Amino acid sequence: MIAKLTGTIDFIRDSYVVIDVNGVGYKVFVTTHTLGMIAGKTNIEVYIHTYVREDILALYGFVEFDELEMFELLISISGIGPKAALGILAIADPRTVRTAVLNEDPAILTRVSGVGKKIAQRVILELKNKISDIPMHEKAQIVSDSDALEALVTMGYSASQARETLKEISPEIQDVGQRVKLALKNLGRK
């Protein structure tokens, strides 16, 4: 089983990257967040989940280990395959998914194509006991960032751009509108 790959990027497409490791090209499916993190780089190191089924052998790569762990938790749930798990992680980072589960809020999960209210409720039910708790002051911040993230994505920015820009804003600013305004100002400077 492959757990990590380090090599050079041959080429990047919308949903995957081909990584050359000593002359062997590995096709690795990635999240939009990972695509944003590797843009412009020639060398890469990604954590890998090797997905094996009767007729499928696929590699899923993540720059951050936290994303890999959440991906593996999501695909352990009946009705959530790798495509849906990548879709969830494209909309929400692992901390936001944890918060949605702990707050029993299926709204973030149902934004993903193919994830209805019933599957979102199953995700919440099955993950509730598997994930670690987040301090209360972080929960409010994550919820407001998910709303701000959604607003920025609706305006045409990529999820990874929006997520990185929101990290730069002081956590003391709680108002979603104010966070979006400051994020737009920061994005305008780049």
Secondary structure, DSSP 8 states (H G I E B T S, - for coil): ---EEEEEEEEE-SSEEEEEETTEEEEEEE-HHHHHHHTT-SEEEEEEEEEEETTEEEEEEESSHHHHHHHHHHHTSTT--HHHHHHHHHHS-HHHHHHHHHTT-THHHHTSTT--HHHHHHHHHHHTTTS----HHHHHHHHHHHHHHHHHHHTT--HHHHHHHHHTS-TT---HHHHHHHHHHHHHH-
